[in-house]
């Protein structure tokens, strides 16, 4: 009888541990999605402070470089992010653990609607002890 109780307790512990990890992963994905929405709004405003709030402290790109990338894209493609940016879809959300950054990275492919023009972007998000934020940003042309 003691063996059966011990086995049941061990199985319950495994189940609860697994559920906790699933819930943590789900919350992390929600955080990444929320950040992506906030970032698309910040791009629309063009406000460096709003963009800066989305950038991770360990990022290899800063808000000035992001806004410069947007300005170059606007000039080359006759679009205007200030006309409104809507997050149309979040495609692949590729997650991996990055030991160098001490957390998880997400490669997020998104389609934005910029004043009626579809624009595909690749956003790399880092979630570690320093926070959750944009690590890198690229407009796919």
C-alpha positions in Angstrom: 0.0 0.0 0.0 2.8 2.4 0.9 4.4 1.7 -2.5 1.2 2.6 -4.3 0.8 5.8 -2.4 4.5 6.7 -3.0 4.0 6.0 -6.8 0.9 8.2 -6.9 2.7 11.0 -5.1 5.6 10.8 -7.5 3.3 10.9 -10.5 1.4 13.8 -9.1 4.7 15.7 -8.5 5.7 15.1 -12.1 2.3 16.3 -13.3 2.4 19.5 -11.3 5.9 20.2 -12.3 5.0 19.8 -16.0 1.9 21.9 -15.6 4.0 24.7 -14.0 6.4 24.7 -16.9 3.5 24.7 -19.4 1.9 27.7 -17.6 5.2 29.6 -17.5 5.7 29.0 -21.2 2.2 30.1 -22.0 2.7 33.3 -19.9 6.0 34.0 -21.7 4.4 33.6 -25.1 1.6 36.0 -24.0 4.3 38.5 -22.8 6.0 38.3 -26.2 2.7 38.8 -28.1 1.9 41.8 -25.9 5.3 43.3 -26.4 4.9 42.8 -30.2 1.6 44.7 -30.1 3.1 47.5 -28.0 6.1 47.7 -30.3 3.9 48.1 -33.4 2.1 51.0 -31.7 5.4 52.5 -30.8 6.6 52.3 -34.4 3.4 54.1 -35.5 4.0 56.9 -33.0 7.6 57.3 -34.0 8.3 58.4 -30.4 11.8 57.3 -29.5 10.8 56.9 -25.8 7.9 54.6 -26.6 10.3 52.5 -28.8 12.9 52.5 -26.1 10.4 51.1 -23.6 10.2 48.0 -25.9 13.9 47.5 -26.3 15.7 44.9 -24.1 18.6 46.2 -22.0 20.9 43.7 -23.6 19.7 44.5 -27.1 22.2 44.6 -30.0 20.0 47.3 -31.6 18.8 50.6 -29.9 15.7 52.7 -30.5 17.6 55.2 -32.7 18.7 52.4 -35.1 15.2 51.0 -35.1 13.7 54.3 -36.1 16.5 54.9 -38.7 15.6 51.5 -40.2 11.9 52.5 -40.3 12.8 55.9 -41.9 14.9 54.3 -44.6 12.2 51.8 -45.4 9.6 54.6 -45.6 11.8 56.6 -48.0 12.5 53.6 -50.2 8.9 52.2 -50.3 6.8 55.3 -50.2 5.0 54.3 -47.0 4.5 56.3 -43.8 4.4 54.5 -40.4 2.8 57.6 -38.8 -0.3 56.8 -40.9 -0.9 53.9 -38.5 0.6 50.5 -37.9 -1.6 47.6 -37.2 -0.3 44.2 -36.2 -2.1 42.0 -38.8 -0.6 38.6 -37.8 2.1 36.9 -35.9 3.5 34.1 -37.9 6.1 31.7 -36.6 7.2 32.1 -33.0 10.4 30.2 -32.8 11.7 29.8 -29.2 15.1 28.7 -28.1 17.2 28.9 -25.0 20.2 31.1 -25.3 22.9 30.4 -22.7 24.9 33.5 -23.7 21.9 35.8 -22.8 20.8 33.6 -19.9 17.2 33.2 -21.1 14.9 32.5 -24.0 14.9 34.1 -27.4 12.0 34.3 -29.7 12.2 34.9 -33.4 8.9 36.4 -34.3 7.8 36.9 -37.9 5.0 39.5 -38.1 2.9 41.1 -40.8 2.2 44.8 -40.2 -0.3 46.9 -42.0 1.3 50.3 -42.5 -1.2 52.7 -43.9 -2.8 49.9 -46.0 0.6 48.4 -47.1 1.6 45.0 -45.8 5.1 45.0 -44.3 6.8 41.8 -43.0 9.1 42.2 -40.1 11.4 39.9 -38.1 11.6 40.7 -34.4 13.9 38.9 -32.0 12.7 39.1 -28.4 14.8 38.2 -25.4 13.2 37.1 -22.1 15.8 36.8 -19.3 16.5 38.1 -15.8 17.0 41.6 -17.2 13.4 41.6 -18.7 11.5 40.9 -21.8 12.2 43.2 -24.8 13.2 43.6 -28.4 16.7 42.4 -29.0 16.9 42.8 -32.8 14.6 44.2 -35.5 14.6 43.8 -39.3 12.1 44.8 -42.0 12.0 42.0 -44.6 12.1 43.3 -48.1 
